[in-house]
Amino acid sequence: MATSLRGNVKRALSRDLSSFTSSLSARVFSCRNFGRLAEAIEPEVRDGDLPKIPAFDYTPPPYDGPRTAEILRKRSEYLSPSVFHFYKQPLNIVDGKRQYLFDEDGRRYLDAFGGIATVCCGHCHPDVVEAIVNQTKKLQHSTVVYLNHAIADFAEALASKFPGDLKVVFFTNSGTEANELAIMMARLYTGCHDIVSLRNAYHGNASGTMGATAQSNWKFNIVQTGMHHALNPDPYRGVFGSDGEKYARDVQEIIEFGTSGHVAGFISEAIQGVGGIVELAPGYLPAVYKAIRNAGGLCIADEVQSGFARTGSHFWGFEAHGVVPDIVTMAKGIANGLPIGAVITTPEIAKVLTRRSYFNTFGGNPVCTAGGLAVLRVIEREKLQENAFIVGSYLKARLQKLQQKHDIIGDVRGRGLMLGVELVKDHQSKAPAKAETLHVMDQMKEMGVLVGKGGFHGNVFRVTPPLCFTKDDADFMVETMDVAMSRL
């Protein structure tokens, strides 16, 4: 009798539990908010089932510095509240080697972001470190009012990478400064004030470049004059798809209806970085360059993120479009993380800066230029442009295959090791999957992969790793993304 009663109780409990489990499952899988609830009930994955990070022969020395909590406390107290960090549980990165980073506990991460497309040769490349250390031991700073071979040698090496008459260099401290200078030079040279840039563009966060930037996320309510923002030739979201010449007509109309008919110039990235790794539609730049030059303007190529072999097929992003700019700006990959930028132009245009005194205290710093020259030599000697093309093409193909598996991937785009993966709620509306992007990004970090994000809605993964990235790294990154998306 007692045994029968126990059996009936067990069966009743089993039915109730089954009913509760089915109800919970239905609620979970109908939930569109991938927040804490999704994380709490996601299926447990054993460590043995997770993708394995490729082997790497380096172990960082033990870290005995401040821990995450202490650093966060100091940041909160002493740094600007505008300074933000990635991830719910932020990383304290204390060491780096080639394409890998290490946290305070010695855990290794694959760096698929490269310090925002900056670390091109790999973290702490011995040749770059040696050049920096050797120059630091001799002379850290002198300014350009004295002679020093480091700045001249680097300028010569940079000029050799450009076509035509682009051979006069002015060094700055950052990409923002480089773009500020380029815009001013265009205005001085032409005697006009109007600048045309693209919607969704990002060119910096100083007053002039903020005007050229065309995303409200990055713009403050300050005076920004003489800036016109043309339709973005975005093949994925743009109104004309991949028809570059149709988008170019908007620039012509801006000239005709928004200016005196004469402009100072046009500035654009070859691939929009902060905007979400957006490639410009084919045929766009040649048509726009023609229209701008017919209006007396100069064409400025912003190579801050797409330069220095990152796109693989070419050393500079603009080369893939078959155009030659009048001014080119660069930074980030120029010295593997050192604070330096540059503007390169023709001798004739460069003369405009002699009308007054124009000076940059740290521009052309010997340590930074020595490091930059070492970077160029490493790119050439280790054939990093070729590697960016080969590994980048392989990675893009793998991401496109992953797109076929996961409907949440709306678009895979980019060149070389400058790739974007856009997540959408559905393919028809292309509604941005912002929360899901954050969730996948956090899950990938937990599995050992660091990737960036961008786009106006924050729903695009920015894949811009060091150019020494390998196919094994590409496989590991895609596999972690696959696992993370499978958990949604």
Secondary structure, 3 states (H helix, E strand, C coil): CHHHHHHHHHHHHHHHHHHHHHHHHHHHHHCCCCCHHHHHHCCCCCHHHCCCCCCCCCCCCCCCCCCHHHHHHHHHHHCCCCCCCCCCCCCCEEEEEECEEEECCCCEEEECCHHHHCCCCCECCHHHHHHHHHHHHHCCCCCCCCCCHHHHHHHHHHHCCCCCCCCEEEEECCHHHHHHHHHHHHHHHHCCCCEEEECCCCCCCCHHHHHHCCCHHHCCCCCCCCEEEECCCCCCCCCCCCCHHHHHHHHHHHHHHHCCCCCCEEEEECEECCCCCEECCCCHHHHHHHHHHHCCCEEEEECCCCCCCCCCCCCCHHHHHCCCCCEEEECHHHHCCCCCEEEEECHHHHHHHHCCCCCCCCCCCHHHHHHHHHHHHHHHHCCHHHHHHHHHHHHHHHHHHHHHHCCCEEEEEEECCEEEEEEECCCCCCCECHHHHHHHHHHHHHCCEECEEECCCCCEEEECCCCCCCHHHHHHHHHHHHHHHHCC
